[in-house]
Amino acid sequence: MKNYIAKNLLRFVLSLMGFIILNSCGQKTIDEHILGTWHSKKHRITVRIKPDKFKFYSDSTFTTLTINEDKTVSGHIGLSEIKSGKIGANWLLSPETTGVAYTIKCKLHGKIFENDPLETKDVQFWIGPDFSESDWELRYTTNGAQFPMAFIFFDKKESDTD
């Protein structure tokens, strides 16, 4: 009985220590410089023809994202509208280690371009720590699938007159 309690206590302490170490490695806050409206030039996006098949279609379009102080994200990827967009910091691991400082998780409603076969899809943006100087990766994530759809370079709109 003592051996059982000691093993479980050791597991608990090690798990707690691991959680504390991992939690202290990443970042907790959103850089205020990422807030605002971001625009891309025309870029190539690849979509799946069917969600469960490895057949793809590519076309080019524009993307606009608005990242708000309350961590909500809105905008458009081509003809599709971003719904339920949320930005979060990579709190688990260091952005310098993973290359990902922030993720934006969202649902797309509507086709990205006219020949896009899917009306809705779950996607994520993976954003590096140097977000104003590098591409943001757009990933398809519907039903746990993971594949890169595009690498997009964004420019920030500084004011309403831009």
C-alpha positions in Angstrom: 0.0 0.0 0.0 2.8 2.4 0.9 4.6 1.6 -2.4 1.4 2.3 -4.4 0.9 5.7 -2.7 4.6 6.6 -3.2 4.4 5.8 -6.9 1.3 7.8 -7.4 2.7 10.7 -5.4 5.9 10.6 -7.5 3.9 10.6 -10.8 1.8 13.6 -9.5 4.9 15.6 -8.6 6.7 14.8 -11.9 3.5 15.7 -13.9 3.1 19.0 -11.9 6.8 19.9 -12.5 6.5 19.1 -16.2 3.4 21.2 -16.5 5.1 24.1 -14.7 8.2 23.9 -16.9 6.3 23.7 -20.1 4.0 26.5 -19.1 6.9 28.8 -18.3 8.6 28.2 -21.7 6.1 29.8 -24.0 4.6 33.2 -24.1 1.3 34.3 -22.5 0.4 37.6 -24.2 -0.3 38.9 -27.6 2.1 41.5 -29.0 0.1 44.8 -29.4 1.8 45.3 -32.8 -0.1 42.3 -34.3 -3.4 44.0 -33.5 -5.0 45.7 -36.5 -5.9 45.0 -40.1 -3.5 43.0 -42.3 -3.7 42.7 -46.1 -2.0 40.3 -48.5 -1.2 40.6 -52.2 -2.6 38.0 -54.5 -1.2 34.6 -53.4 -1.7 30.9 -54.3 -3.9 28.7 -52.1 -4.4 25.0 -52.3 -7.6 23.3 -51.2 -8.7 19.7 -51.0 -11.3 18.7 -53.6 -12.9 16.4 -51.1 -12.2 16.5 -47.3 -11.2 12.8 -47.1 -9.3 12.5 -50.4 -5.8 13.6 -51.3 -6.8 15.5 -54.4 -6.1 19.2 -54.5 -7.0 22.3 -56.5 -5.0 25.6 -56.5 -5.9 29.2 -57.4 -4.9 32.7 -56.4 -6.6 35.3 -54.2 -6.3 38.0 -51.6 -6.6 37.8 -47.8 -7.6 40.4 -45.2 -7.5 39.9 -41.5 -8.5 42.2 -38.6 -7.1 41.2 -35.2 -8.9 42.9 -32.3 -7.8 43.6 -28.8 -10.3 41.0 -27.5 -8.4 38.4 -29.5 -11.2 37.9 -32.0 -10.3 37.8 -35.7 -12.4 38.7 -38.7 -11.8 39.1 -42.4 -11.9 37.3 -45.7 -9.8 34.7 -47.5 -10.8 35.3 -51.1 -14.6 35.0 -51.3 -14.9 33.2 -48.0 -15.6 35.0 -44.7 -13.7 34.2 -41.5 -16.1 33.2 -38.7 -15.3 32.5 -35.0 -11.7 33.6 -35.4 -9.5 33.7 -32.3 -5.8 34.4 -31.9 -3.8 32.8 -29.2 -0.2 32.9 -28.1 2.0 29.7 -28.3 2.0 29.3 -24.5 3.3 25.7 -24.5 6.7 26.0 -26.2 9.1 28.8 -27.0 8.4 30.5 -30.4 12.1 30.5 -31.0 12.0 26.7 -30.8 8.8 26.0 -32.8 8.8 29.0 -35.1 5.2 29.7 -34.1 4.4 32.6 -31.8 0.7 32.8 -32.5 -2.1 30.7 -34.0 -5.4 32.0 -35.4 -8.1 29.3 -35.4 -11.2 30.0 -37.5 -14.0 28.7 -39.7 -14.3 29.7 -43.3 -17.8 30.2 -44.7 -18.1 30.2 -48.4 -15.8 29.2 -51.1 -12.3 30.7 -51.2 -12.5 31.1 -55.0 -15.2 30.1 -57.5 -13.8 26.6 -58.2 -13.2 25.8 -54.5 -15.3 22.6 -54.0 -15.9 23.1 -50.2 -18.3 25.7 -48.8 -16.9 25.5 -45.3 -13.7 24.5 -43.7 -11.7 24.8 -40.5 -8.3 26.6 -40.9 -5.5 28.0 -38.8 -2.8 30.6 -39.4 0.5 29.8 -37.8 2.4 33.0 -37.2 6.1 33.4 -36.4 7.6 35.8 -33.9 8.7 38.1 -36.7 5.1 38.4 -38.0 5.6 41.7 -39.8 8.6 40.4 -41.8 7.8 36.8 -42.7 5.0 34.6 -44.2 2.1 33.4 -42.2 1.2 29.8 -42.8 -2.4 28.9 -43.6 -3.3 25.4 -42.7 -6.4 23.3 -43.4 -7.5 21.6 -40.1 -11.0 20.2 -40.8 -11.6 16.9 -39.0 -8.1 16.8 -37.6 -6.5 17.0 -41.0 -3.3 19.0 -41.2 -1.9 20.3 -44.4 -0.5 23.7 -45.5 -2.7 25.6 -47.9 -0.6 28.7 -48.4 2.3 30.8 -47.1 1.1 34.4 -47.1 3.0 37.6 -46.6 0.9 40.4 -45.0 1.3 44.1 -44.8 -0.3 46.0 -41.9 -2.8 48.7 -42.7 -1.7 51.6 -40.5 -4.7 53.8 -40.8 -8.1 54.2 -42.5 -6.5 56.3 -45.3 -4.1 53.5 -46.3 
